[in-house]
Amino acid sequence: MGHLPTLLAFFTPAKGASPNAKEIDTLYEITLVIALIIFFAVEIGLGYALVKFRKRKGAVAAQIHGNTRLEIGWTAAAAVILLGLAVLTFAKLSSIQDPPNSSPEGASLSQLGDQNNLIFASSERKLPPNGKALNISVIGRQYIWQFVYPGANEPDGLGAPYSYEELVVPTKTTVSLDITSSDVVHSWWVPELGGKFQAVPGYHNYTWFKVSKPGIFRGQCAFLCGRGHARMIATVKAVPPAQFEAWLANQKKEIAEANAAAQAARAKLNAQTGAGAVENP
Ligand SMILES: [Cu+2]
């Protein structure tokens, strides 16, 4: 239903750039079309009755006390519509919740993790059929999003590349997000890439997306988290898999260089003032 007029698109979620977001958008549009048809049918009927049966000299209104067939009719019709929407929603639910496999181009990425072997494996974390996805941690904090990518030097996660505010991801790859918070409750929401997920301290929520074409997708923390909440934006930048690998390697190198520079500066300061005079040597 991608060819609906712009006016209709205004009332429905952002055009999906990931299969789950597309399914959510389609459900909205189907419901909206049904609602619009009923709305106009009722309004037109009401307008007709108002004009046709308006007050006139000498006219006496018919006194009607119920109409069993009509009443059963509109109750049954409403139930059928409701049931239809429920069936449709449940039919689409699995394609909203369950991630697909990465496309061949993305499946060759060296950073793809086997989710079955995750330390924090969880039944809430949905797996693609082949169990492989790019696992990225999303950590909300007042007032910025941090993203931690695979590629740690140590099993405890030390040395993993990370970025703030902008999440860079490869296209054609199933990206699995592990969402948490380091302070208060935040909410991860990039409308074009699926639904909202809360970032709760000490708790993990999981979602996924798979972007087919390179692009920029904007999001905003969707849970009032403090005075800086309005500035807590998120940007997802999807680039071709090869470009992602190059970016990730460079990010890791830059972080290592910055850490080495900080260590050298600290050592220099220690040498000048004595280690005891420097806090957190
Ligand atoms: Cu917020």
Residues whose N, C-alpha, C, O or C-beta is under 5 A from the ligand:
A	BS01	CU	H186 C221 F223 L224 C225 H229 M232
